[in-house]
Amino acid sequence: MPDKIITQFNSTKLIYFWLIAFFSVQMSSAQDLQTNLVIILTDDQGYHDVSYYGTNDLQTPNIDRIISSGIRLDNFYSNSPVCSPTRAALMTGRYQDYVGVPGLIRTNQNNSWGYLDPESTLLSEVLQDHGYHTALVGKWNLGLSSPNTPNERGFHYFHGWLDDMVENYWDHTREGINYMRLNDKEIDPEGHVTDLLTEWSVDYIKERANYDQPFFLYLSHLAPHFPVQPPKEWLERVKNREPNLSENRSKLIAFIEHMDNGIGQVIDALKETGAYTNTIILFTSDNGGHLPSGSNVGPFRDGKQSMYEGGLRVPAGLSWPSKIEAGMVSDRILVTMDIFPTVLEALGISYGGPLNGISFMPTLLGKEQEKYRDEPLFFTRREGGIRYGGLTIQAVRLGDWKLLQNSPFEARELYNLSEDPKEQNNVIDEYQHIAEELNTLMMKHLQTGGSVPWQRPADKN
C-alpha cells in the first residue's frame, strides 16, 4: 500500500476512534447527570424507632447510613396520623382533603373514607411524563380498582399490595382477599412480605442498570404495621441481645431490624450497579408509631391515630451523595406533602399544577431556610365507627401554636409547642383569642376540603 494511502487510512482511523471516545464520554456524562429517586416509606414507625436518635434497644444501621450520609430532618410531620391520607399527600404534594382522601381507603365500602380524585396529578405521573421509569414495590392504599390502580396512576411497574394491611405477613390476605399483584395480575408468592419487597426492589434496581433511563422506585413497606410478625431468627437475636425487654417490644424491634436489613440490601444494590452516587434516597414513615405494638415515639404524647405530636411526628432523612453534604441536620418544620415539590426541584422538573407543599431544596443545599413556615399547617383525619361517627379530627399549627381536636366529641385544645412540646398544659382558656384565630383558619381549610368528593361515584346502571 502506498505511503500516502497508509497515512490517510491511519488519519481516518484515528478520527474514527476519537469520535467513538468522544461520544462515549458524552453518553457517560449524560448517564452521570441522570438522577434517580428512591422513596422508602415505612408504616407506623415511631419517631424514636431508629437508632440514629440514640435509642439503645434497637439497631437500624442501614436507615442510619441514609441519615449520616445526608441530612437528618428533625421536625418532620406526616400529613395525617393514619396511612391513606398521608400517602395521598406524598403522591400529590397537596393536602389529602383536597384530593379526596380525608381518611382510610378500605375494602369494606361502608367503612371507607376516601376516594383519590382521578383528576389529581401524582408524582409518578409527572416523572413518567419526564422520561423516568417508575416503580411501586409494596403498599399502595390509594385505590383498589380502576381508575386508581398503580399502573393507571403513573407506575410502569407495580409489584406489591393494593390494600391497607395484611393480616398475616406470610399468608398475604385481607378479609379473605388476596391483594398481592404483579401489575394488574393477582399473584400468590411464598415468603414474608418484607423479604418479598426487598427481593423485588433489588431485582428492579439491577434490571434498570441495563437501561439508559433514570428511575423512580417507591419502596412502600407494610412493616412495622401490626400484626407484628418478625421472622423467628430475628426475634431470637433481639431476645439474646436484650433479655430484659418485654415480649411486645422485642417483637417490634425484631420486625424493624428485619426491615432495616432489607433497606440495606436496597442500598447495596444501588452501589453495586453504580447508581448510588446520583440517587436521591428519602426515608420516612407514614404516621407516628402504634403504641399498642410497643412503638417508641420519643418524648411526645400519644401515637398513631392521634392529633398529638406522637401521632404526627415521624423519623425522616435524605441522602444524595453527588449533591448534598453528609452529616447535615435541619430543624425546619416539614410535612409529607413537601416531598413532591422538593424532589421535582432537585430533578430539575418544572411543575405548574396546584401544590400545598413547599420545597426544602434550599435546606438540602445548605442555604438559609427558616424553621417556621409563614402559613399554617393542617392535619386531618375522617373516620367511622362509634368512636368517630364518620366525622373528622383535626389540628392546625402556626408558629409554635397548635390547636387540636382529638375526638369529634371533645373540646379543642391549645398548646404552645416551644414551651410545652409534650402537650401537657392546655392553655386554651388563657389564650382564647389565639384559639379563635387558629379555629377560623381550620374551618376555612375544612370548607375547602369539603368541596372535594371523597366517596367513589355510584356505578351507573
Protein Blocks (a to p, Z undefined) as FASTA:
>chain_A
ZZklmmmmmmmmmmmmmmmmmmmmmmmmmmmmpccddddddehiafklcfklopakbccf
klmmmmmmmccdfbbccfbfbfklmmmmmmnopafklnopabccdfblmlccbdcdfkbc
cfklmmmmnopacddedjeklajbdfkbfklnopabacddfblbdfbfklopaehiafbd
ehjaccddeddfklmmmmmmmmmmmmmmmpccddddddddfbfcdcddddfklmmmmmmm
mmmbcfklmmmmmmmmmmmmmmmmmmmmmmmnopmmmcccddddfbdcdfknopaehjag
cjehiabfklmgccdddddfklpcghiacfbdcdfklmmmmmmmmnopacfbdcfbdcfk
lmmnopacdfbafbdcddddddedjklnopacddddehjbccddfbfkbccddddfklmm
nopaccklmmmmlmmmmmmmmmmmmmmmmmpccbdcdddZZ
